[in-house]
């Protein structure tokens, strides 16, 4: 799939490919084994996130101007350690492709990688209480809660709940794409049909702009 996508992107706008792939993403994710999902998360996830969740052109222009002025610099690598140093922080970093660790003082460190998906480390009181009580359980990949294809939360024994359903980012484990408005609308419509099969549900098709 990845090789096909790369070959297609060489002859057309890769942004259109990502937009066209969105409706099929849940089905493709469901067909992957857990080993393949782990492989995707380890090797492809960061490439997917940076290409799938793109910044607006106006923001890109501001970023480009900050780079040109020297106010902003990008470096690929890892943060090995953070430690306080008076009113500053000492950041130990290792650039990609090297083994040398550099230490530099900074005034602030901002984590821009987005919210954690590991519910065991989220520190949310409601989630912590549900987990302790065994009403829900974390998925095996650290992507959210363990749910079935209809969004029913599995309890600690692996039984699907008849009262607890999941919509949104905590459902990434079963569908992968579960943060943007079009996908949330589809999940809400699906849940409405599950809760009341006799009710007519009007589902709005996702758009590339949402």
N, C-alpha and C positions, 0 to 999 in steps of 0.2 A: 504494500500500500504506500509506504513512504517513498520507495523508489519510483512508483508510478506518479506520485504527486510531484516529485522533483523533476521528472521528465516533462510533465505537463506544464510546470511552472516556467520551463525554459522557453516555451513558445506562446505563453499568454500571461495575462496579469494574475499573479499568484493570489492577490486579494480576492479576486472573483472565485478562485478555487476554494478558498477558505469559506466564503459565504455560501457557495453551492454545497459544501460538505456538511454544513451545520445540521440540516434535517436528518442526515444519515448517521451522524456521529453516535447517538445512543445505541443504534443497532450494531454499528461496527465495534463499539466498546463492549457490548454484551457478548459478542462472538469471540472476544479475546479470552484466552485462559489467564489464570492469575499470574502465571509465570511471564506471559507476554505483557500483561499490564505492568508488572514490576519492571520489566525491561523498558517499556515505554516511559515510565516515570523516571527511571534512572538515566536514560540516554536522550529522550526526545522532549520531555516535558518542558524544559526551559525554552527550547526552540518554538514549541507550540505556543506557549504563553506569550512570548514576545511578538509573534506574528499574528496570533489570533486576537489578542487584546491590544489593538493599535491606538496610538495617540491621535488626537485631532490635528489637522494640518496647522492650525493656528498655534498649538502648543509645540509642534515640531519646529516651527519657525523660531519661537522663543528659545528653545533648547539649542538650535543651531547658532543663534546669535550669542548665547552665553558661552558656547564652545569657542567661537571665533575670538571672543574678547578675553579668553583665558579664565573666566569665572567658573567654568564647569569643565571637568575632565573625567573621562571614562577609563576605567581600568578593569580588566577581567582577572578574577582571581578569587581568593578565599580569605575570610577574616578568621585568623587562627585564635586570637585572644583579644579581650578588651580589659583594661585595668585603669582605675582612677589615678590621676596625676594632678593633685591640687584642684584647680577649677576646670581642668581639661581631662581628656581621656587619651590614653596611649593605645593606639590601634596597631596590632600585629597582623600584617597582611602578607600573603604569598601570592605573587602574580602567577597567572596561568602559564604553564610550561617551565616553571622554575622551582627550585627547592629552597631558595633563599627567603628568609622572613625579614620584612622591613618593618620598622617601628616609626610611627609618626604621631605627633600630638594633634588632636582635633578638638574643636569646641563642642561639637555635637555629633551624634550618630543617629541617623533616621533609617528605620527599617521600612523599605518600600516594596517588600516582597508580597504584601497582601496579608490578609488574616490567616491564622493557622487553621488547617483543616483537621488536625488531630484533636479529637474531642477529649482525649485523655489529658491533654496539656492546655486546653483552652481556658480553664479557670472560670467557666460559666456556672454559676450556682445551680441553675435549673438543670443543665446537662449533668453536672456532678451528682445531683440528687437522683435523677432518673437512672444514671449508671449504677450508683450504689444500691438502689432498690432493685436493680435487675430488670427494669422495664424496657431498657434499650441496651444496645451494645455497640462498641466501636467496630468499624469494618477492619479487615485485616491489612489494608494498605495505608491506613492513616488518612483517609480522604473524607471522613465524616462518620455517619451512622450506617450500620448494616441494615439495608432495606430490600424489599422485593421490588419487582418491576412496577408495581402499582404504588410504591411509596410507603407500604406498611413497614413499620419498624420491627425488627426482630428483637425479642427479649434475650436475656442472658442464656436461656435454654435453647435458643434458635427457633422459637415459635413466633410466627407473624402476629402482630397485634391487631385487634379489631377496633381499637380506639385511638392509637397513636399513628399518625401519618406524617411523612416528611416531604416538604416542598422547599426547594432552594439549594443553597450551597452544601448543606449537610447530606445531600443526595448524590453527590459526585461519584460515590463509589459504584453506583449502579448505572449511571448514564454519562458520566464524565462532564459533559457540557451542562452546567446547572447553576449559572450565575446571572446570565443576561435575561432581559425582560421577555423576549420571545419564547425562550425555553420555560420560563416561569409561568407564562400564560398557558402554555400547553400542559404543564404539570397540573396547574389549577383546574383546567378543564377535564383532564383525566381523573383527578381526584373527585370532581363533582359527579362524574359518571359512576365512579365506584361507590360513592356514598348514596347516590340516588339514581339507580339505573333507569327509572321511568321518566326522569326529568330530561327535557330537551336542553342540550348545552350548545351554545354558539361559540365556536372556537375560531379565534382570529389567527390567521396564518402569520408566521414570523416574517419580518422584513430584514433586509441586509443592513438598513440604517440603524435598527434598534440595538 
